[in-house]
């Protein structure tokens, strides 16, 4: 059945309790490309349990509600679903272990019209179970390419962060592994689009694509490396708009503009010269 606006906006997404530990932190870091050079001590700190550091972007997989767009009665053509935008605000640095609670709700639905798809905005709040302390707030959008024209109250897409018009102040090139999507999906998002060649072809791709949030994690790594000296406590917010798929094995160049505590960025795939993430914004603590 197609999307029914009133039904989807009122959808109850189950809360999630998630316990994680050092192995989960290391697996996530491997899934976004760290440890490619096992002698790089700065990266080793995120993939080796000795004095383990946690990537700030790992918050996106904590208390993840799973593939609810497919598993719940949403009316969305999940095969044609792609990530839209993602915004992460960290209220405190992540610990190497803990138990967290995630509460996800749909914020808004934008019907772009027949044949133009729809955008579903959702929010996930992540709290520490023991203390109740807020850890992170995540707002994201899903572009439902196979939907649209179902009728909904008039809505506008949310504005995006504008990239400065000047040349980038610096850039950071990071490779992705051919099997990176297979590693990343062990942390979250089991969508077969990222593992099953037949599903990828049904969605219009020649082969499985990298998770948008894996590319997001690569950008977080680049910001951490280029601006934070690999100190995860300094990166407090990360946001971007997904604009093109990445195929595992390609190289991502993160182009960065620094303006005080705010860094703008975009991710470019070098092999095809396409922008995979645009309108990126990060907040850096000095």
PyMOL commands that set and color helices and strands:
alter all, ss='L'
color gray80, all
select helices_A, chain A and resi 5-9+22-31+41-47+56-61+68-71+78-80+180-184+192-194+197-202+212-227+232-234
alter helices_A, ss='H'
color red, helices_A
select strands_A, chain A and resi 16-20+81-90+98-111+118-128+134-144+170-175+235-242+251-259+262-269+274-284
alter strands_A, ss='S'
color yellow, strands_A
deselect
rebuild
show_as cartoon
